[in-house]
Amino acid sequence: MQEEENLQENEEQEELYEHYRFTADKGQELLRIDKFLMDRIANTSRNKIQQAAASGNILVNNKPVKSNYKVKPLDEISVVLPYPPRQIELIPQDIPLDIVYEDEELIVLNKQAGIVVHPGYGNYKGTLVNGLIYHFENLPLGKGEHPRPGLVHRLDKNTTGLMVIAKTEQALTHLAKQFFDRTIERRYNALVWGNLQDEEGTITGNIGRSLKNRKVMHVFPERDYGKHAVTHYKVLEKFNYVTLVECKLETGRTHQIRVHFKYIGHPLFNDNEYGGDRILKGTTFSKFKQFVQNCFNLLPRQALHAKTLGFTHPKTGKWMQFDSQLPEDMQTVIEKWRNYSVHSSENIE
């Protein structure tokens, strides 16, 4: 009888499919598992998570837990359901691509603001990848759970600028190794709050996901948490209360420039995830406040553009370098700040 029960239990377990798996960070604070999963699973609700826990579908270290379980450091958490997880379907879409260079091995394009690079759960259409597979056939898929045709790197949704896309497996492997070896040259222009004391500098700090909000990144001084990240910068132009800087990435962590400049007290202008979407420097005059709000309206995103991209061609071995103009929204706002910095506040429109 016991053997039959064990067999039945094993059969039931075999019918469950793992949809999500997370490992709690080393520095994870005690947090209810329903809240923990809310921050990590897109397009869900706390009620759905609580129902899943009540049904025994949320496991911690392979054991079912209730929704009030407190997640501890290094817990292995999985969500299992009695049906296979939906695969992300790649849907070709006629999305315009601003291609600046193309040959048989690769594409260099200028990404526009507001475009997510690759599909994800709850976000299957309207991405750069949807446009790539419409315009190009047989792009290499790369490794990993979800196919990402041709992608070697990515830019944030509201960051503009240059990206390289691989058209062959050889190019994908070669370019990926260049990124890993840090031989790719990437330079960004960013508008940040405040006046930087030094004309040039280097920001170093491990970057990992915030322990309080997994949707954003955080700089951790401890060397044993997060990933090593280095950003070099130099000042291009100062406008009293904001500064235009050029950033050179030595590493390529998620949100690296954005989180590094927040770390040193100079968030990117209008970066809503890192505190740059409010007035951080300036006067209390209403005209100044209106001026900044007008700039926010003209540039409804973080002021960040991937301006320069350099790499070794995967087939010819020749060094290739590309430069792009700042997008119109950034140019307009920079010009407004330039005018403001040389004229009195009465001239602000």
Secondary structure, DSSP 8 states (H G I E B T S, - for coil): -HHHHHHHHHHHHHT-EEEEEEE--TT---EEHHHHHHTTSTT--HHHHHHHHHTT-EEETTEE--TT-EE-TT-EEEEEESS---------------EEEE-SSEEEEEE-TT--SS-BTTB-SSSHHHHHHHH-SS----SSSS--TTBS----TT-EEEEEEESSHHHHHHHHHHHHHT--EEEEEEEEES--SSSEEEEE-EEEE-SS-TTSEEEESSTTSSB--EEEEEEEEE-SSEEEEEEEESS--TTHHHHHHHHTT--BTT-TTTT-SS--SS---HHHHHHHHHHHHHS-S--EEEEEEEEE-TTT--EEEEE----HHHHHHHHHHHHHHHS-GGG--
